[in-house]
Each structure stands twice: as structure tokens, then as C-alpha cells.
Amino acid sequence: MALMQRAAHPNLYSLWQPSVGVSPADRAASLSQILPMLAHVHVFQWNDAGRLPLSDGASEWAVYIDILKQRAETTPMLIEFVSGDDPEMFRRDARTLKAWIEQAA
């Protein structure tokens, strides 16, 4: 964040993804802080044991989506780190994310 602020360039953007090993409150704070410089969000659900279905993070992602709604522009959200690298799990996570976004609209 310090680098972004020091550079203060209008064409400098960042991605955001939830840091593993950080509390949900700290993750939400980091998303709020980077919001003016945000280009896109990487969407996944992880814990110390590994990749989880996205639906396991419903309460956390509801907070992140509420923060993203503060932006005037649409924020691209990219699904990554799918449990088991399974194509069906990717489709399931995509349906989950789509439902959350529709609910938030």
C-alpha cells in the first residue's frame, strides 16, 4: 500500500485477494484500503488445510461484496484455487459466486 501511495500514478492499479492466515476483519480492512486502486479481485476460499468450496466462505464473501458495492465501477472477480483442481468444483464455485452477486445487486 505504501508503494501504491508513493507512486501515486493514475494508471497504477492492484488486485486483491484474501490473505491466508489473516483474520476476516483484517482482510476486509485491506480490501477497503485498496478499493480506490483496485483492478480486480481473485476469488477463492482457503484455510491452512488447503482449498475449500467457495460456499464455505459465504459469510466472509458477503462482507467483501458489500465493500465492493461502494465502487462506482464494476469490479472483475476471477475464480482461482479451486478445490482439487476439479472442473466440476469450478462450475459449482462459479454458480455460488454468481448467486452472491445477484443477491447483492
N, C-alpha and C positions, 0 to 999 in steps of 0.2 A: 504494500500500500504506500509505503514511503517513497518508493521508486516512482510509482504512478503519479503521486502528488508532486514530486520534484520535477519530473519530466513535463508535467502539465501541458501535454500536447493534445490538440483536439482529435487527432487520429490514433491515439493510443487507447486501446481497449483491453479488457481482460475477460477471461472465462471465470466461472465459479463452479465449484463442486464441493459437496460436503466433505470436510476433512475427517478421516477416520481417527478415532481416539480423542475427539473433541466433543464437548457437550453439545446437544442440540441448541441450547441457548447461545453458545459461542458461535456455532455455525450460522444461526440466524443473524447474529450481530455482524458477522463478517460479510454476509450477503447484503445487508442493509448498507454497510460501509462502501462496498464496491459498486453498488447499484448505479451511480452516475456514469461509471466507466465500463459497464457490463456489455459484453457482446453476445454471450450465450451461456447456458447452464448445462453441465453434464449431470445426468440423472442416473442414480443408482442407489441401491441400499446395501450396505456392508456393515459388518461388525468385525471384531477381532478374529472371529472364526471363519470369516470369508463372505462370499457373495450370498445375498438373500433375495427372495422375490421382492419386487418393488412394493407390493401391497403391504409388506411388513413395516414399511415406513410411513404409513398413511398419516399419522398424526404429525410427524416431522415435516413431511412434504406439504401438508396443508398450511403450515406456517410459512414455508418458503414461497409457496404460490401466492399467499396473501401479500408477502413482501414484494414479489414480482409485479403484482397488480398495481403497485404505486407508480410504475413506469408508464409514460405516455405511449411508448412504442412496444410492439410485440417482442417478446424475448424467445429466441430459438432455444429449444430444450432437446438435447441429444442423449439418447439412452446408451449407456455403456456398462461394462462389467456385469453382464447377465449371468445369473446363476447357472453354473455348469456349461457355459458357452452353448446353451441349448437354444436352437431356433424357436422352438415352441415357447420356451420361457421368455424369449424376446417378444414374441407376439402377445403373450399374457401381460408382460410389463407395459407394452405399448397400449393395450386396451385399458390397463389401470391408469396410466398417465393421461390418456385421452379422457377418461371418465372424470378424473380430478379436474382437468382443465375445463371441461364442460360444466361441472358443478360450480366452479369458481367464477364463471362468466356472468 
